[in-house]
Amino acid sequence: MIIIPAIDLLDEKVVRLKKGIMEDATEYGHDPRDVALMFAELGVERLHIVDLNGARTGENQNFNIIKEVVKKSNLQIEVGGGIRDMARLDTYMDMGISYAILGTVAVKDPEFVKAAAKKYPNKIILGIDAKNMMAATEGWYEESSLSVFDIIKRYEGCQIDSIIFTDIEKDGMLSGINVEQIKKVADNSIFPVIASGGVSGIDDIKLLRSMDHKNIKGCIVGKAIYENKINLEEVFS
């Protein structure tokens, strides 16, 4: 199981949100380029980046920051937030990202997602953010009528790398992972699952690893890092 540190960008700054609420952002005062290099020096292989401006409005406000991180860090980088057409996706892929995370469009524009998976096989990740197992879109501000499993089933037969399943009620709260929901998704997903939301420390990572679930591919860690609740040297040693 891979551990994937997260950098969430809002107005080119490193932040963490509580339950995805933009008005409840905590800014950490770190240059995202320096954070990425710090992760690389610790032995991290893969980095999760979310463009929060893009997720909410579709704007590409953090593009240059992401481009510099990709160029300087030499990490495998997965990027999400505001990728809603092929032109934007092509730009990111040409930049050198390893994976593109498609969230809102996975709900609203399945034909684009299928075309993206065909053009970039095994480089597309479905970002499924859920409240009570129902998918949310537009930076989590809109709730859809589709369940997590409706979305997964929609892409059966597509060359999707994995899904990132986020329990919105847990995200940014340092309250522990939702083991029951993660297991349910992993048990029923045709794609490997990356767990996201609620990691509060090393014990949550150990718990996920102890599950030894063949379909749980990784875990994203964000706020626990910035609040010094987790020692990355311990995780990656």
N, C-alpha and C positions, 0 to 999 in steps of 0.2 A: 504494500500500500504506500503510495507516494504522498508526501506532505508538500502542499503547495501554498507558500506564503502569498498574501494578497496585498495589492496596492490599489486602493480606490481613489480616483482622481475627481476632484470637484474644483473647477476654476484653476486648474493646474497645481492644486495643492493636495497633499496626502490627508485623507480624512477617513473617518468611520462613521457610519450612520447607525441609528437604532431602529430596527424593523423597517429599514429602507426609507425613513422619513428625512428628506433633504433638509428640512428646517431644524432637525436635531442632529446636526453634523458636529463631530469633534475634530478639530484641526490639530495635526500633530507637529507642524512646523518643520518637517523634514523635506529636503529636496528629494523628489521621487527618484531622480537619477542616482543619488547617493544611496538611497535605500536599496535600490536594485543591486548596486555594486556590493553593498554590505551582504546581501543575501548570497550573491555569487561567491564571495570570499568564504562564507560559512559552508559552502558545498551544496547549496541549493541547486537543483538542476532545472526546475520549472517554476515559473512565476505567473500568477493570476493578476491581470490588470482589468479594472472596470472603469470606463469613461462614464461617470455619473451624469455629466451634462448631456452626453449622447443618449444615454438610456432614457432620460426624461424628455428631451426636446429633439433629439436627432442631430443636434449640432456637433461639430467636430472640433470643439474648443481645445481638447487636450492632445490633438494629433501630433504636434511637434515634440511634446514631452515623451509620448509613447515611442515615437520614431527614434529619439535619442537613446532611450532605454534599450530598445532592441539592438541598436548599433553598438552600444558600449558594453552591455552586460554579457553578451554571448550565452544567454540563458534560453531555454525553450520558453516561449511566452505565448500564453493564451489571452486573447483580448475580447472583451465584450462591451456592449453599450453603444447603441445607435447604428449598428451594422444592419441596414434595412434595404440595401439594393446592391446589385452586383458591382457597380462602380466603386462603392466604398469597400466592399469585400476585396476586390482586385487590388485596390490601393494598399490595403493592409497586407495581403499575401505577397505583393511585390516588395513591400518593406522588409519582409523576412520573418513575420510571426509564424509560429508553429501551428496554432489552432485559432479558429474564430468561433466565438460563442454567440449563438443566435438565440435570442430569447423572445422578445415581442413578436418578431416575424414567425417564430415557430408556432405561435398561436394564430396570428393574423394573416400570414402569407405563406402557406405551406408549399405552394408551387415554387417560390423563390428558394426556400430551404432545400427542396428536393433538387433544384437546378444547381444550387451551391454545392451540395454533397456529390453531385455527379461531376462537377467541374473540379472540385477539390476533395477527392475521396479520402476518407479517414482523417480529415483535417477540420471537420465541422463538429462542434460540440453543441448539444441542445442545452440551453440554460432554462431550466424549469424552476421558477420561483413560485412557491405555493403558500396559500393560507388554507388550512384545513384540507389540504390535498387538492385544492382548486387553484389553477394557474392564474397568476397576475401578470400584467404587462405595463408598458410605459413607465419603467422605473418603479414598478410595484404599485402605482397609483390606481390602476384599473384592474378590476377583477373580471375574469372571463367565466364562461359557462363550461369550460373544459377542465376535466380532471387531469392530474399528472399522467394517468394511464391512457387517457384519450390521446394525449399528445404523443406519448411513446408509440402507441399503436399506429398512429398516423404515418410514422416514418419507417415502418417495417419494410425491410428490403433495401433501404437506403444505406449508403456507406458512411454512416455516422460513427465518429470515434467513440463518443461517450455522452452521458448527460451529467450536468451539474444540478443536483437537487438541493434547493435551498428552502428551509423552513423559515419563512419570513418572520414569524413570531419569535424565533430564537436568534435571528441574525443581529449581531452587534450587542447582544444582551449579556454575554458572558455567563449564561445560565445553564450551560451544558447542552450537549447534542440531543436531538430527538431520536433516540435509538429505535423506538418502535416504528416511526415513519421511515427512517432510513432503511431498516430491514425490510419493511413492506415493499418499498420501491425496488430494492436490490433483488428481492425474491421474484418480482414480477416484471422486471425490465429486460428487454431483449438486448439492451446496450449496457456496457459497464457503467457504474455509478460513481461519481465523485460527490462526497458529502460536503455540505456547506451550511454554516449557520450554528452559532452557539458554542463553539469550542472555547472552553474556559481555562484550559491548562493541559498539562501532559497526561492527566488521567483520562481525559476524553479521547485523546489519541490512542492511549493504551487500550481503552475500551473498544474502540473501532477495530484495532488490530486483533484483539482477543476474540472478536466475532469470527475471524478467519473466514469471511464470506468471499467466495470466489468472484462475486460480481461487484464487490466494493473495490474500486480501482485506486481511490485516493481521498484526500481530505484537504479542504481549504482552511487556512488559519489566517485570521486578520487581526481583530481587536486584541486578542490575547497577546499578540506580539508587541503591539504598540503600548499596551498597558503593563508590560513586563510581567505578565502572568505565566509566560512560558519561556523556557530557555532554549533557544534554537540550537545552541551548541550540543545540548543534550539530545535534541531530536535528530540531528544530523550526524552525530558522532558514530 
